[in-house]
Amino acid sequence: MFYVLLAVIAAAIVGLDQWTKALTLAADRAGSLPSESILGIFHITHTENDGAIWGILSGQTWLFLLIMVLFLAVLGVMIWRKWLTKKFEWLCLAFIAGGGIGNMIDRLVSGSVTDMIKFDFVEFPVFNVADCFITVGCAALLIYILFFDRGKKHEADG
């Protein structure tokens, strides 16, 4: 049942990501993207990126597809072999999978990823909702493994 919940979470992330991208594309076509900053933190814009962050590996859709297929295959093996036992780790992986699938849909449909969130206070690449979930999932998993899970393993070993 827990894996079904994770699949629902990942699917909700994909849905939210695709919905925000569709809204952005529709607003851009209509010439109605908002120009004002939101809370002085970010504004909505529209760019297309056929690479990774900062356009790295531009045009390498096949590579991103391969990475995503491998990630999902490893995730399937991890579920089948029950390699992870902590729900928080699985939640992080659901965030990463949902975001990755959201961006992969863009790559397969149009050859590039729709980005729309631009920070106003720092020079940073434009990003999207999927990127947010991938980043939060990776950062949370890394912090958890390095600072919280690690001590418990050492206590059990000692």
N, C-alpha and C positions, 0 to 999 in steps of 0.2 A: 504494500500500500504506500509506503514511503517513497518508493521509486516512481509511482504514479504521480504523487504530489510534486516531486522534482520535475517530472516531465511537464506537468501543468504549469509550473513556475517558468520553466524554460520556454514553453509555448506562449505564455503571457508576455514574456520579454520580447520574443519575436514579434508578437502582435503589436505591442506598444511601439517597438522600433519601426515596424513597417507603417503603422498608422501615422507616426510623427513625420516620417519621410514623405508619405503621401500628402499630408497637410502642407508640408514645406513646398513640395513640387507644385501643388495646386495654387498656393498663395503666390509663388514666384511667377507662374504662368499668368495669373490674374493681375500681376503687378501690385499685390497687396501685402508683401512681406512687411512686418512692422519695422520701423526704423529706430524706434526708441530703445534705450537700454532697459533691461529688466533688473531692477534693484541696484543698478550701477555695476552689476557683475558681468552680465553677458547680454548679447543680442542675437536675434535670429537672422541668419543669412542663408545663402544656398551656394554650395560648391559641390563639385563631383570630383572624386579621388579614385583613380584607377590603381593606386599603390597602397602602401601602408602609411603610417604617420609621416608627415613631412614629404609625402609622395615617394618614399623609399620603395624600391622594387616596382616602380610604375610599369603597368602593362603586364604584370606577371600573374594574371588571374589563375592560370593553371597551378602555380605554386601555392597560392592561398587556398585553392580548392583541395590540393593534396594535403596541406597541413590540417585543414578542417576535417577531411575524411580520416586521416590518421588519428587526430584528437578524438573523434567520435568512436573510432574502432578501439582505441585504448580505453576510453570511457566504458564501452560495452564490456571489454574484458575485465575491467575493474569491478563492474557490477556483478558479472558472472562469477568471478573468483572471490568476491567479497573482500577486496584488498583494503578498502577503507571501512572503518567502523563508526566514525564520528559523523553525526548529522551535519555539523557545521562545514566540514570538508566537502560533503556532497552538495550542500547548498551553494558553496562557492563555485563548484564545478558546473552546477545548473546555471548560474549567472554567466559563466564563461561560455558555456555551450549555447545558451539562448542568444547572447550577443554575437557570437561567431556565426550562428546560423542566420541571424538577421542580416549581417553584412554579406554573407555568402549569397543570400537570395538576390541582393542588389547586383553583385558581381555576375551572377549567372544570367540575370534578366537584362541588365543594361551594360555590363562590362565595367562598371564603376560603382562606388559607394556614395550615396547621398549624405552629405554632412551639412549641419545647420547651426550648431552652437558655437559661438565665437566669444571668448572671454574679452572683456573690456579693459581689465587691469593688468594683463600680462600678455606678451607676445607668445601665442601658442596656436598650434594648428586647429582649424575648425574640426569639430567632431560631432558625433550623433549619440543617440540613446544607447545603441548597441555597444559603442565604445565605452560608455559609462559603466555598463554592466560588466564588460570584459575587464576593465581596469579595477573596479571595485572587487570583483571576484578574485582576480589575481593577487591584488594587494592584501585582501583579507586572508586569503589562503596562506600567503607567504608569512604574514605577521603571525597568524595562528601557529603555523608549523615552527617558526623560529623562536617565538616567545612563550607560547602557551602549551603546545603539545610536547615540545622538547623536554621540558622539566619533568613532566609526568612519566615519560619513557625512562629518563635517568633514575627517577625514584623507584620505578618498577624493576630496573636492572640492579639497583644497589641493594 
